[in-house]
Amino acid sequence: MTKDSGTPSWKQDHPSAHFSNSVQKAERAVKQAMSHPEEIAIEHAFNSIARAENAYNNAEQYDEHMDGVPQHKEQLDLMKQQLNEVRDRLKEDQ
């Protein structure tokens, strides 16, 4: 089944919801990296954070339902800091 390219995706229609979902996925990836600090898990978590940051930029650009966006942005920044700490500890252990 192919996707109808003439219809915008829900991500385009609801950028704040997409951002919220992206933050949740990033949070799960960061938790995985913190509980199992392996290079691939850390890389996956950083990729998830990057996707969430992109979704944040889209939500900010469209300025739709920005109620929860600042809270999610703070959460994303905290996860990024935690992940950097995990990566630094992993480098020290090697």
PDB file of N, CA, C and O in Angstrom:
ATOM      1  N   MET A   1       0.850  -1.162   0.000  1.00  0.00           N
ATOM      2  CA  MET A   1       0.000   0.000   0.000  1.00  0.00           C
ATOM      3  C   MET A   1       0.902   1.232   0.000  1.00  0.00           C
ATOM      4  O   MET A   1       1.815   1.343   0.818  1.00  0.00           O
ATOM      5  N   THR A   2       0.641   2.146  -0.913  1.00  0.00           N
ATOM      6  CA  THR A   2       1.460   3.344  -1.001  1.00  0.00           C
ATOM      7  C   THR A   2       0.768   4.508  -0.319  1.00  0.00           C
ATOM      8  O   THR A   2      -0.456   4.546  -0.189  1.00  0.00           O
ATOM      9  N   LYS A   3       1.571   5.436   0.104  1.00  0.00           N
ATOM     10  CA  LYS A   3       1.061   6.603   0.799  1.00  0.00           C
ATOM     11  C   LYS A   3       0.630   7.651  -0.224  1.00  0.00           C
ATOM     12  O   LYS A   3       1.326   7.878  -1.213  1.00  0.00           O
ATOM     13  N   ASP A   4      -0.511   8.284   0.013  1.00  0.00           N
ATOM     14  CA  ASP A   4      -0.993   9.337  -0.872  1.00  0.00           C
ATOM     15  C   ASP A   4      -0.183  10.600  -0.606  1.00  0.00           C
ATOM     16  O   ASP A   4      -0.317  11.216   0.452  1.00  0.00           O
ATOM     17  N   SER A   5       0.649  10.981  -1.555  1.00  0.00           N
ATOM     18  CA  SER A   5       1.539  12.119  -1.347  1.00  0.00           C
ATOM     19  C   SER A   5       0.799  13.449  -1.396  1.00  0.00           C
ATOM     20  O   SER A   5       1.371  14.475  -1.027  1.00  0.00           O
ATOM     21  N   GLY A   6      -0.449  13.462  -1.838  1.00  0.00           N
ATOM     22  CA  GLY A   6      -1.212  14.698  -1.893  1.00  0.00           C
ATOM     23  C   GLY A   6      -1.826  15.088  -0.563  1.00  0.00           C
ATOM     24  O   GLY A   6      -2.286  16.218  -0.402  1.00  0.00           O
ATOM     25  N   THR A   7      -1.839  14.181   0.381  1.00  0.00           N
ATOM     26  CA  THR A   7      -2.430  14.431   1.688  1.00  0.00           C
ATOM     27  C   THR A   7      -1.329  14.654   2.715  1.00  0.00           C
ATOM     28  O   THR A   7      -0.424  13.828   2.838  1.00  0.00           O
ATOM     29  N   PRO A   8      -1.393  15.768   3.459  1.00  0.00           N
ATOM     30  CA  PRO A   8      -0.363  15.981   4.478  1.00  0.00           C
ATOM     31  C   PRO A   8      -0.463  14.931   5.587  1.00  0.00           C
ATOM     32  O   PRO A   8      -1.552  14.459   5.914  1.00  0.00           O
ATOM     33  N   SER A   9       0.658  14.583   6.144  1.00  0.00           N
ATOM     34  CA  SER A   9       0.666  13.585   7.213  1.00  0.00           C
ATOM     35  C   SER A   9       0.199  14.222   8.515  1.00  0.00           C
ATOM     36  O   SER A   9       0.146  15.446   8.634  1.00  0.00           O
ATOM     37  N   TRP A  10      -0.134  13.391   9.481  1.00  0.00           N
ATOM     38  CA  TRP A  10      -0.552  13.903  10.781  1.00  0.00           C
ATOM     39  C   TRP A  10       0.570  14.696  11.424  1.00  0.00           C
ATOM     40  O   TRP A  10       0.311  15.605  12.212  1.00  0.00           O
ATOM     41  N   LYS A  11       1.821  14.364  11.099  1.00  0.00           N
ATOM     42  CA  LYS A  11       2.960  15.084  11.657  1.00  0.00           C
ATOM     43  C   LYS A  11       2.948  16.535  11.207  1.00  0.00           C
ATOM     44  O   LYS A  11       3.301  17.435  11.970  1.00  0.00           O
ATOM     45  N   GLN A  12       2.540  16.756   9.965  1.00  0.00           N
ATOM     46  CA  GLN A  12       2.455  18.124   9.458  1.00  0.00           C
ATOM     47  C   GLN A  12       1.236  18.838  10.022  1.00  0.00           C
ATOM     48  O   GLN A  12       1.286  20.038  10.294  1.00  0.00           O
ATOM     49  N   ASP A  13       0.152  18.112  10.197  1.00  0.00           N
ATOM     50  CA  ASP A  13      -1.078  18.716  10.712  1.00  0.00           C
ATOM     51  C   ASP A  13      -1.000  19.023  12.205  1.00  0.00           C
ATOM     52  O   ASP A  13      -1.638  19.966  12.674  1.00  0.00           O
ATOM     53  N   HIS A  14      -0.237  18.248  12.949  1.00  0.00           N
ATOM     54  CA  HIS A  14      -0.166  18.393  14.406  1.00  0.00           C
ATOM     55  C   HIS A  14       1.293  18.367  14.874  1.00  0.00           C
ATOM     56  O   HIS A  14       1.723  17.389  15.485  1.00  0.00           O
ATOM     57  N   PRO A  15       2.051  19.417  14.598  1.00  0.00           N
ATOM     58  CA  PRO A  15       3.478  19.396  14.940  1.00  0.00           C
ATOM     59  C   PRO A  15       3.751  19.300  16.439  1.00  0.00           C
ATOM     60  O   PRO A  15       4.765  18.727  16.840  1.00  0.00           O
ATOM     61  N   SER A  16       2.872  19.847  17.272  1.00  0.00           N
ATOM     62  CA  SER A  16       3.123  19.745  18.712  1.00  0.00           C
ATOM     63  C   SER A  16       2.916  18.312  19.203  1.00  0.00           C
ATOM     64  O   SER A  16       3.624  17.862  20.104  1.00  0.00           O
ATOM     65  N   ALA A  17       1.960  17.593  18.625  1.00  0.00           N
ATOM     66  CA  ALA A  17       1.761  16.185  18.988  1.00  0.00           C
ATOM     67  C   ALA A  17       2.942  15.348  18.518  1.00  0.00           C
ATOM     68  O   ALA A  17       3.392  14.443  19.221  1.00  0.00           O
ATOM     69  N   HIS A  18       3.435  15.652  17.339  1.00  0.00           N
ATOM     70  CA  HIS A  18       4.615  14.943  16.829  1.00  0.00           C
ATOM     71  C   HIS A  18       5.814  15.195  17.745  1.00  0.00           C
ATOM     72  O   HIS A  18       6.585  14.278  18.027  1.00  0.00           O
ATOM     73  N   PHE A  19       5.971  16.431  18.206  1.00  0.00           N
ATOM     74  CA  PHE A  19       7.060  16.748  19.127  1.00  0.00           C
ATOM     75  C   PHE A  19       6.905  15.971  20.430  1.00  0.00           C
ATOM     76  O   PHE A  19       7.873  15.403  20.937  1.00  0.00           O
ATOM     77  N   SER A  20       5.704  15.946  20.965  1.00  0.00           N
ATOM     78  CA  SER A  20       5.449  15.215  22.207  1.00  0.00           C
ATOM     79  C   SER A  20       5.782  13.733  22.050  1.00  0.00           C
ATOM     80  O   SER A  20       6.421  13.144  22.921  1.00  0.00           O
ATOM     81  N   ASN A  21       5.354  13.138  20.956  1.00  0.00           N
ATOM     82  CA  ASN A  21       5.655  11.726  20.703  1.00  0.00           C
ATOM     83  C   ASN A  21       7.153  11.504  20.542  1.00  0.00           C
ATOM     84  O   ASN A  21       7.692  10.503  21.015  1.00  0.00           O
ATOM     85  N   SER A  22       7.824  12.435  19.876  1.00  0.00           N
ATOM     86  CA  SER A  22       9.270  12.316  19.672  1.00  0.00           C
ATOM     87  C   SER A  22      10.022  12.395  20.991  1.00  0.00           C
ATOM     88  O   SER A  22      11.005  11.682  21.192  1.00  0.00           O
ATOM     89  N   VAL A  23       9.563  13.258  21.889  1.00  0.00           N
ATOM     90  CA  VAL A  23      10.196  13.369  23.205  1.00  0.00           C
ATOM     91  C   VAL A  23      10.013  12.070  23.978  1.00  0.00           C
ATOM     92  O   VAL A  23      10.942  11.614  24.646  1.00  0.00           O
ATOM     93  N   GLN A  24       8.835  11.471  23.898  1.00  0.00           N
ATOM     94  CA  GLN A  24       8.597  10.200  24.585  1.00  0.00           C
ATOM     95  C   GLN A  24       9.511   9.104  24.046  1.00  0.00           C
ATOM     96  O   GLN A  24      10.057   8.315  24.816  1.00  0.00           O
ATOM     97  N   LYS A  25       9.677   9.055  22.732  1.00  0.00           N
ATOM     98  CA  LYS A  25      10.575   8.059  22.143  1.00  0.00           C
ATOM     99  C   LYS A  25      12.012   8.310  22.567  1.00  0.00           C
ATOM    100  O   LYS A  25      12.749   7.372  22.869  1.00  0.00           O
ATOM    101  N   ALA A  26      12.410   9.574  22.590  1.00  0.00           N
ATOM    102  CA  ALA A  26      13.769   9.914  23.012  1.00  0.00           C
ATOM    103  C   ALA A  26      13.978   9.540  24.474  1.00  0.00           C
ATOM    104  O   ALA A  26      15.044   9.053  24.850  1.00  0.00           O
ATOM    105  N   GLU A  27      12.965   9.768  25.293  1.00  0.00           N
ATOM    106  CA  GLU A  27      13.068   9.421  26.708  1.00  0.00           C
ATOM    107  C   GLU A  27      13.290   7.918  26.887  1.00  0.00           C
ATOM    108  O   GLU A  27      14.115   7.503  27.701  1.00  0.00           O
ATOM    109  N   ARG A  28      12.564   7.115  26.138  1.00  0.00           N
ATOM    110  CA  ARG A  28      12.759   5.662  26.224  1.00  0.00           C
ATOM    111  C   ARG A  28      14.170   5.276  25.780  1.00  0.00           C
ATOM    112  O   ARG A  28      14.803   4.415  26.391  1.00  0.00           O
ATOM    113  N   ALA A  29      14.657   5.913  24.720  1.00  0.00           N
ATOM    114  CA  ALA A  29      16.002   5.602  24.225  1.00  0.00           C
ATOM    115  C   ALA A  29      17.070   6.013  25.232  1.00  0.00           C
ATOM    116  O   ALA A  29      18.056   5.299  25.417  1.00  0.00           O
ATOM    117  N   VAL A  30      16.881   7.159  25.884  1.00  0.00           N
ATOM    118  CA  VAL A  30      17.847   7.613  26.891  1.00  0.00           C
ATOM    119  C   VAL A  30      17.828   6.675  28.094  1.00  0.00           C
ATOM    120  O   VAL A  30      18.886   6.326  28.618  1.00  0.00           O
ATOM    121  N   LYS A  31      16.652   6.266  28.536  1.00  0.00           N
ATOM    122  CA  LYS A  31      16.566   5.321  29.656  1.00  0.00           C
ATOM    123  C   LYS A  31      17.277   4.018  29.316  1.00  0.00           C
ATOM    124  O   LYS A  31      17.969   3.445  30.158  1.00  0.00           O
ATOM    125  N   GLN A  32      17.106   3.552  28.089  1.00  0.00           N
ATOM    126  CA  GLN A  32      17.785   2.333  27.647  1.00  0.00           C
ATOM    127  C   GLN A  32      19.296   2.531  27.692  1.00  0.00           C
ATOM    128  O   GLN A  32      20.027   1.658  28.160  1.00  0.00           O
ATOM    129  N   ALA A  33      19.761   3.676  27.208  1.00  0.00           N
ATOM    130  CA  ALA A  33      21.201   3.952  27.194  1.00  0.00           C
ATOM    131  C   ALA A  33      21.757   4.087  28.606  1.00  0.00           C
ATOM    132  O   ALA A  33      22.897   3.701  28.863  1.00  0.00           O
ATOM    133  N   MET A  34      20.961   4.629  29.517  1.00  0.00           N
ATOM    134  CA  MET A  34      21.427   4.787  30.894  1.00  0.00           C
ATOM    135  C   MET A  34      21.479   3.442  31.615  1.00  0.00           C
ATOM    136  O   MET A  34      22.373   3.211  32.430  1.00  0.00           O
ATOM    137  N   SER A  35      20.538   2.564  31.325  1.00  0.00           N
ATOM    138  CA  SER A  35      20.534   1.273  32.005  1.00  0.00           C
ATOM    139  C   SER A  35      21.498   0.282  31.361  1.00  0.00           C
ATOM    140  O   SER A  35      21.982  -0.636  32.023  1.00  0.00           O
ATOM    141  N   HIS A  36      21.776   0.464  30.080  1.00  0.00           N
ATOM    142  CA  HIS A  36      22.726  -0.387  29.354  1.00  0.00           C
ATOM    143  C   HIS A  36      23.660   0.511  28.548  1.00  0.00           C
ATOM    144  O   HIS A  36      23.503   0.642  27.334  1.00  0.00           O
ATOM    145  N   PRO A  37      24.636   1.130  29.221  1.00  0.00           N
ATOM    146  CA  PRO A  37      25.489   2.118  28.544  1.00  0.00           C
ATOM    147  C   PRO A  37      26.449   1.488  27.534  1.00  0.00           C
ATOM    148  O   PRO A  37      27.625   1.258  27.816  1.00  0.00           O
ATOM    149  N   GLU A  38      25.915   1.226  26.377  1.00  0.00           N
ATOM    150  CA  GLU A  38      26.716   0.707  25.274  1.00  0.00           C
ATOM    151  C   GLU A  38      26.710   1.756  24.175  1.00  0.00           C
ATOM    152  O   GLU A  38      25.780   2.555  24.063  1.00  0.00           O
ATOM    153  N   GLU A  39      27.752   1.742  23.373  1.00  0.00           N
ATOM    154  CA  GLU A  39      27.918   2.773  22.354  1.00  0.00           C
ATOM    155  C   GLU A  39      26.721   2.861  21.407  1.00  0.00           C
ATOM    156  O   GLU A  39      26.287   3.961  21.063  1.00  0.00           O
ATOM    157  N   ILE A  40      26.189   1.729  20.988  1.00  0.00           N
ATOM    158  CA  ILE A  40      25.072   1.741  20.040  1.00  0.00           C
ATOM    159  C   ILE A  40      23.812   2.307  20.682  1.00  0.00           C
ATOM    160  O   ILE A  40      23.056   3.020  20.023  1.00  0.00           O
ATOM    161  N   ALA A  41      23.574   2.005  21.945  1.00  0.00           N
ATOM    162  CA  ALA A  41      22.398   2.531  22.643  1.00  0.00           C
ATOM    163  C   ALA A  41      22.510   4.040  22.811  1.00  0.00           C
ATOM    164  O   ALA A  41      21.522   4.762  22.675  1.00  0.00           O
ATOM    165  N   ILE A  42      23.709   4.510  23.105  1.00  0.00           N
ATOM    166  CA  ILE A  42      23.931   5.946  23.256  1.00  0.00           C
ATOM    167  C   ILE A  42      23.736   6.654  21.916  1.00  0.00           C
ATOM    168  O   ILE A  42      23.116   7.715  21.853  1.00  0.00           O
ATOM    169  N   GLU A  43      24.262   6.067  20.861  1.00  0.00           N
ATOM    170  CA  GLU A  43      24.096   6.658  19.529  1.00  0.00           C
ATOM    171  C   GLU A  43      22.614   6.708  19.142  1.00  0.00           C
ATOM    172  O   GLU A  43      22.141   7.704  18.596  1.00  0.00           O
ATOM    173  N   HIS A  44      21.899   5.637  19.428  1.00  0.00           N
ATOM    174  CA  HIS A  44      20.465   5.596  19.133  1.00  0.00           C
ATOM    175  C   HIS A  44      19.730   6.691  19.908  1.00  0.00           C
ATOM    176  O   HIS A  44      18.844   7.351  19.366  1.00  0.00           O
ATOM    177  N   ALA A  45      20.097   6.880  21.166  1.00  0.00           N
ATOM    178  CA  ALA A  45      19.449   7.903  21.986  1.00  0.00           C
ATOM    179  C   ALA A  45      19.741   9.303  21.449  1.00  0.00           C
ATOM    180  O   ALA A  45      18.848  10.149  21.403  1.00  0.00           O
ATOM    181  N   PHE A  46      20.984   9.551  21.043  1.00  0.00           N
ATOM    182  CA  PHE A  46      21.311  10.854  20.460  1.00  0.00           C
ATOM    183  C   PHE A  46      20.526  11.085  19.172  1.00  0.00           C
ATOM    184  O   PHE A  46      20.079  12.203  18.914  1.00  0.00           O
ATOM    185  N   ASN A  47      20.356  10.046  18.367  1.00  0.00           N
ATOM    186  CA  ASN A  47      19.559  10.176  17.142  1.00  0.00           C
ATOM    187  C   ASN A  47      18.101  10.489  17.469  1.00  0.00           C
ATOM    188  O   ASN A  47      17.465  11.295  16.789  1.00  0.00           O
ATOM    189  N   SER A  48      17.580   9.855  18.502  1.00  0.00           N
ATOM    190  CA  SER A  48      16.200  10.122  18.917  1.00  0.00           C
ATOM    191  C   SER A  48      16.048  11.554  19.404  1.00  0.00           C
ATOM    192  O   SER A  48      15.047  12.212  19.118  1.00  0.00           O
ATOM    193  N   ILE A  49      17.041  12.032  20.137  1.00  0.00           N
ATOM    194  CA  ILE A  49      17.010  13.416  20.606  1.00  0.00           C
ATOM    195  C   ILE A  49      17.068  14.377  19.421  1.00  0.00           C
ATOM    196  O   ILE A  49      16.363  15.386  19.402  1.00  0.00           O
ATOM    197  N   ALA A  50      17.900  14.069  18.441  1.00  0.00           N
ATOM    198  CA  ALA A  50      18.003  14.933  17.256  1.00  0.00           C
ATOM    199  C   ALA A  50      16.662  14.999  16.518  1.00  0.00           C
ATOM    200  O   ALA A  50      16.256  16.066  16.059  1.00  0.00           O
ATOM    201  N   ARG A  51      15.978  13.858  16.405  1.00  0.00           N
ATOM    202  CA  ARG A  51      14.665  13.860  15.754  1.00  0.00           C
ATOM    203  C   ARG A  51      13.662  14.678  16.569  1.00  0.00           C
ATOM    204  O   ARG A  51      12.836  15.396  16.004  1.00  0.00           O
ATOM    205  N   ALA A  52      13.737  14.568  17.891  1.00  0.00           N
ATOM    206  CA  ALA A  52      12.833  15.339  18.744  1.00  0.00           C
ATOM    207  C   ALA A  52      13.125  16.837  18.633  1.00  0.00           C
ATOM    208  O   ALA A  52      12.204  17.654  18.639  1.00  0.00           O
ATOM    209  N   GLU A  53      14.401  17.193  18.533  1.00  0.00           N
ATOM    210  CA  GLU A  53      14.745  18.608  18.365  1.00  0.00           C
ATOM    211  C   GLU A  53      14.226  19.137  17.031  1.00  0.00           C
ATOM    212  O   GLU A  53      13.782  20.282  16.946  1.00  0.00           O
ATOM    213  N   ASN A  54      14.282  18.318  16.004  1.00  0.00           N
ATOM    214  CA  ASN A  54      13.730  18.708  14.707  1.00  0.00           C
ATOM    215  C   ASN A  54      12.212  18.892  14.807  1.00  0.00           C
ATOM    216  O   ASN A  54      11.656  19.836  14.243  1.00  0.00           O
ATOM    217  N   ALA A  55      11.559  17.999  15.517  1.00  0.00           N
ATOM    218  CA  ALA A  55      10.114  18.116  15.718  1.00  0.00           C
ATOM    219  C   ALA A  55       9.789  19.371  16.529  1.00  0.00           C
ATOM    220  O   ALA A  55       8.768  20.017  16.295  1.00  0.00           O
ATOM    221  N   TYR A  56      10.662  19.715  17.488  1.00  0.00           N
ATOM    222  CA  TYR A  56      10.481  20.950  18.264  1.00  0.00           C
ATOM    223  C   TYR A  56      10.540  22.163  17.342  1.00  0.00           C
ATOM    224  O   TYR A  56       9.702  23.061  17.430  1.00  0.00           O
ATOM    225  N   ASN A  57      11.532  22.183  16.459  1.00  0.00           N
ATOM    226  CA  ASN A  57      11.657  23.308  15.528  1.00  0.00           C
ATOM    227  C   ASN A  57      10.419  23.432  14.648  1.00  0.00           C
ATOM    228  O   ASN A  57       9.959  24.539  14.369  1.00  0.00           O
ATOM    229  N   ASN A  58       9.885  22.305  14.214  1.00  0.00           N
ATOM    230  CA  ASN A  58       8.657  22.333  13.405  1.00  0.00           C
ATOM    231  C   ASN A  58       7.469  22.840  14.218  1.00  0.00           C
ATOM    232  O   ASN A  58       6.678  23.642  13.721  1.00  0.00           O
ATOM    233  N   ALA A  59       7.339  22.385  15.453  1.00  0.00           N
ATOM    234  CA  ALA A  59       6.234  22.830  16.305  1.00  0.00           C
ATOM    235  C   ALA A  59       6.340  24.322  16.581  1.00  0.00           C
ATOM    236  O   ALA A  59       5.338  25.037  16.579  1.00  0.00           O
ATOM    237  N   GLU A  60       7.548  24.778  16.816  1.00  0.00           N
ATOM    238  CA  GLU A  60       7.766  26.197  17.080  1.00  0.00           C
ATOM    239  C   GLU A  60       7.445  27.029  15.832  1.00  0.00           C
ATOM    240  O   GLU A  60       6.869  28.112  15.931  1.00  0.00           O
ATOM    241  N   GLN A  61       7.816  26.521  14.680  1.00  0.00           N
ATOM    242  CA  GLN A  61       7.573  27.221  13.422  1.00  0.00           C
ATOM    243  C   GLN A  61       6.071  27.386  13.162  1.00  0.00           C
ATOM    244  O   GLN A  61       5.624  28.451  12.735  1.00  0.00           O
ATOM    245  N   TYR A  62       5.304  26.336  13.420  1.00  0.00           N
ATOM    246  CA  TYR A  62       3.871  26.389  13.146  1.00  0.00           C
ATOM    247  C   TYR A  62       3.073  26.962  14.311  1.00  0.00           C
ATOM    248  O   TYR A  62       1.901  27.302  14.149  1.00  0.00           O
ATOM    249  N   ASP A  63       3.696  27.072  15.482  1.00  0.00           N
ATOM    250  CA  ASP A  63       3.107  27.726  16.652  1.00  0.00           C
ATOM    251  C   ASP A  63       1.698  27.217  16.962  1.00  0.00           C
ATOM    252  O   ASP A  63       0.800  27.998  17.278  1.00  0.00           O
ATOM    253  N   GLU A  64       1.520  25.905  16.868  1.00  0.00           N
ATOM    254  CA  GLU A  64       0.209  25.321  17.100  1.00  0.00           C
ATOM    255  C   GLU A  64       0.186  24.597  18.444  1.00  0.00           C
ATOM    256  O   GLU A  64       1.031  23.740  18.706  1.00  0.00           O
ATOM    257  N   HIS A  65      -0.772  24.939  19.288  1.00  0.00           N
ATOM    258  CA  HIS A  65      -0.945  24.274  20.587  1.00  0.00           C
ATOM    259  C   HIS A  65       0.391  24.195  21.334  1.00  0.00           C
ATOM    260  O   HIS A  65       0.885  23.106  21.627  1.00  0.00           O
ATOM    261  N   MET A  66       0.946  25.325  21.627  1.00  0.00           N
ATOM    262  CA  MET A  66       2.272  25.383  22.230  1.00  0.00           C
ATOM    263  C   MET A  66       2.240  25.163  23.744  1.00  0.00           C
ATOM    264  O   MET A  66       3.260  25.347  24.407  1.00  0.00           O
ATOM    265  N   ASP A  67       1.106  24.779  24.296  1.00  0.00           N
ATOM    266  CA  ASP A  67       0.969  24.642  25.745  1.00  0.00           C
ATOM    267  C   ASP A  67       2.034  23.748  26.366  1.00  0.00           C
ATOM    268  O   ASP A  67       2.715  24.167  27.302  1.00  0.00           O
ATOM    269  N   GLY A  68       2.190  22.546  25.872  1.00  0.00           N
ATOM    270  CA  GLY A  68       3.123  21.597  26.470  1.00  0.00           C
ATOM    271  C   GLY A  68       4.514  21.641  25.885  1.00  0.00           C
ATOM    272  O   GLY A  68       5.415  20.962  26.378  1.00  0.00           O
ATOM    273  N   VAL A  69       4.705  22.427  24.844  1.00  0.00           N
ATOM    274  CA  VAL A  69       5.990  22.419  24.146  1.00  0.00           C
ATOM    275  C   VAL A  69       7.150  22.875  25.030  1.00  0.00           C
ATOM    276  O   VAL A  69       8.185  22.208  25.035  1.00  0.00           O
ATOM    277  N   PRO A  70       7.032  23.985  25.786  1.00  0.00           N
ATOM    278  CA  PRO A  70       8.174  24.384  26.629  1.00  0.00           C
ATOM    279  C   PRO A  70       8.561  23.317  27.657  1.00  0.00           C
ATOM    280  O   PRO A  70       9.745  23.100  27.916  1.00  0.00           O
ATOM    281  N   GLN A  71       7.568  22.657  28.237  1.00  0.00           N
ATOM    282  CA  GLN A  71       7.848  21.596  29.209  1.00  0.00           C
ATOM    283  C   GLN A  71       8.593  20.448  28.538  1.00  0.00           C
ATOM    284  O   GLN A  71       9.553  19.919  29.097  1.00  0.00           O
ATOM    285  N   HIS A  72       8.160  20.066  27.354  1.00  0.00           N
ATOM    286  CA  HIS A  72       8.830  18.980  26.636  1.00  0.00           C
ATOM    287  C   HIS A  72      10.240  19.389  26.222  1.00  0.00           C
ATOM    288  O   HIS A  72      11.147  18.557  26.202  1.00  0.00           O
ATOM    289  N   LYS A  73      10.428  20.667  25.890  1.00  0.00           N
ATOM    290  CA  LYS A  73      11.755  21.147  25.506  1.00  0.00           C
ATOM    291  C   LYS A  73      12.699  21.060  26.705  1.00  0.00           C
ATOM    292  O   LYS A  73      13.851  20.653  26.553  1.00  0.00           O
ATOM    293  N   GLU A  74      12.228  21.434  27.887  1.00  0.00           N
ATOM    294  CA  GLU A  74      13.046  21.314  29.099  1.00  0.00           C
ATOM    295  C   GLU A  74      13.396  19.850  29.360  1.00  0.00           C
ATOM    296  O   GLU A  74      14.532  19.528  29.710  1.00  0.00           O
ATOM    297  N   GLN A  75      12.425  18.981  29.191  1.00  0.00           N
ATOM    298  CA  GLN A  75      12.645  17.547  29.381  1.00  0.00           C
ATOM    299  C   GLN A  75      13.695  17.046  28.393  1.00  0.00           C
ATOM    300  O   GLN A  75      14.565  16.255  28.757  1.00  0.00           O
ATOM    301  N   LEU A  76      13.616  17.500  27.158  1.00  0.00           N
ATOM    302  CA  LEU A  76      14.563  17.106  26.123  1.00  0.00           C
ATOM    303  C   LEU A  76      15.973  17.584  26.468  1.00  0.00           C
ATOM    304  O   LEU A  76      16.941  16.844  26.297  1.00  0.00           O
ATOM    305  N   ASP A  77      16.086  18.819  26.952  1.00  0.00           N
ATOM    306  CA  ASP A  77      17.396  19.351  27.335  1.00  0.00           C
ATOM    307  C   ASP A  77      18.002  18.553  28.492  1.00  0.00           C
ATOM    308  O   ASP A  77      19.206  18.297  28.507  1.00  0.00           O
ATOM    309  N   LEU A  78      17.174  18.163  29.454  1.00  0.00           N
ATOM    310  CA  LEU A  78      17.646  17.358  30.579  1.00  0.00           C
ATOM    311  C   LEU A  78      18.111  15.986  30.108  1.00  0.00           C
ATOM    312  O   LEU A  78      19.142  15.491  30.565  1.00  0.00           O
ATOM    313  N   MET A  79      17.366  15.371  29.203  1.00  0.00           N
ATOM    314  CA  MET A  79      17.758  14.063  28.676  1.00  0.00           C
ATOM    315  C   MET A  79      19.090  14.154  27.942  1.00  0.00           C
ATOM    316  O   MET A  79      19.929  13.259  28.047  1.00  0.00           O
ATOM    317  N   LYS A  80      19.274  15.228  27.206  1.00  0.00           N
ATOM    318  CA  LYS A  80      20.520  15.421  26.466  1.00  0.00           C
ATOM    319  C   LYS A  80      21.700  15.518  27.437  1.00  0.00           C
ATOM    320  O   LYS A  80      22.762  14.943  27.196  1.00  0.00           O
ATOM    321  N   GLN A  81      21.502  16.243  28.523  1.00  0.00           N
ATOM    322  CA  GLN A  81      22.543  16.368  29.542  1.00  0.00           C
ATOM    323  C   GLN A  81      22.844  15.009  30.174  1.00  0.00           C
ATOM    324  O   GLN A  81      24.010  14.656  30.350  1.00  0.00           O
ATOM    325  N   GLN A  82      21.820  14.255  30.513  1.00  0.00           N
ATOM    326  CA  GLN A  82      22.014  12.936  31.114  1.00  0.00           C
ATOM    327  C   GLN A  82      22.751  12.008  30.158  1.00  0.00           C
ATOM    328  O   GLN A  82      23.634  11.256  30.568  1.00  0.00           O
ATOM    329  N   LEU A  83      22.390  12.064  28.904  1.00  0.00           N
ATOM    330  CA  LEU A  83      23.019  11.199  27.913  1.00  0.00           C
ATOM    331  C   LEU A  83      24.490  11.566  27.713  1.00  0.00           C
ATOM    332  O   LEU A  83      25.333  10.687  27.536  1.00  0.00           O
ATOM    333  N   ASN A  84      24.792  12.845  27.741  1.00  0.00           N
ATOM    334  CA  ASN A  84      26.194  13.266  27.652  1.00  0.00           C
ATOM    335  C   ASN A  84      27.000  12.725  28.831  1.00  0.00           C
ATOM    336  O   ASN A  84      28.151  12.321  28.665  1.00  0.00           O
ATOM    337  N   GLU A  85      26.399  12.717  30.020  1.00  0.00           N
ATOM    338  CA  GLU A  85      27.074  12.170  31.196  1.00  0.00           C
ATOM    339  C   GLU A  85      27.325  10.672  31.032  1.00  0.00           C
ATOM    340  O   GLU A  85      28.398  10.180  31.380  1.00  0.00           O
ATOM    341  N   VAL A  86      26.344   9.952  30.507  1.00  0.00           N
ATOM    342  CA  VAL A  86      26.507   8.510  30.279  1.00  0.00           C
ATOM    343  C   VAL A  86      27.617   8.267  29.269  1.00  0.00           C
ATOM    344  O   VAL A  86      28.455   7.387  29.464  1.00  0.00           O
ATOM    345  N   ARG A  87      27.627   9.037  28.197  1.00  0.00           N
ATOM    346  CA  ARG A  87      28.661   8.883  27.165  1.00  0.00           C
ATOM    347  C   ARG A  87      30.048   9.168  27.750  1.00  0.00           C
ATOM    348  O   ARG A  87      31.006   8.455  27.451  1.00  0.00           O
ATOM    349  N   ASP A  88      30.156  10.204  28.580  1.00  0.00           N
ATOM    350  CA  ASP A  88      31.444  10.529  29.196  1.00  0.00           C
ATOM    351  C   ASP A  88      31.919   9.409  30.117  1.00  0.00           C
ATOM    352  O   ASP A  88      33.102   9.072  30.129  1.00  0.00           O
ATOM    353  N   ARG A  89      30.987   8.826  30.896  1.00  0.00           N
ATOM    354  CA  ARG A  89      31.359   7.711  31.779  1.00  0.00           C
ATOM    355  C   ARG A  89      31.815   6.506  30.970  1.00  0.00           C
ATOM    356  O   ARG A  89      32.766   5.823  31.349  1.00  0.00           O
ATOM    357  N   LEU A  90      31.141   6.247  29.861  1.00  0.00           N
ATOM    358  CA  LEU A  90      31.514   5.122  29.008  1.00  0.00           C
ATOM    359  C   LEU A  90      32.918   5.325  28.447  1.00  0.00           C
ATOM    360  O   LEU A  90      33.706   4.381  28.390  1.00  0.00           O
ATOM    361  N   LYS A  91      33.230   6.538  28.037  1.00  0.00           N
ATOM    362  CA  LYS A  91      34.568   6.830  27.509  1.00  0.00           C
ATOM    363  C   LYS A  91      35.633   6.661  28.587  1.00  0.00           C
ATOM    364  O   LYS A  91      36.732   6.179  28.310  1.00  0.00           O
ATOM    365  N   GLU A  92      35.307   7.059  29.820  1.00  0.00           N
ATOM    366  CA  GLU A  92      36.257   6.911  30.926  1.00  0.00           C
ATOM    367  C   GLU A  92      36.531   5.443  31.225  1.00  0.00           C
ATOM    368  O   GLU A  92      37.653   5.076  31.572  1.00  0.00           O
ATOM    369  N   ASP A  93      35.512   4.610  31.090  1.00  0.00           N
ATOM    370  CA  ASP A  93      35.651   3.186  31.394  1.00  0.00           C
ATOM    371  C   ASP A  93      36.434   2.427  30.329  1.00  0.00           C
ATOM    372  O   ASP A  93      36.919   1.325  30.585  1.00  0.00           O
ATOM    373  N   GLN A  94      36.558   2.996  29.158  1.00  0.00           N
ATOM    374  CA  GLN A  94      37.239   2.280  28.068  1.00  0.00           C
ATOM    375  C   GLN A  94      38.716   2.497  28.087  1.00  0.00           C
ATOM    376  O   GLN A  94      39.429   1.964  27.237  1.00  0.00           O
TER     377      GLN A  94
END
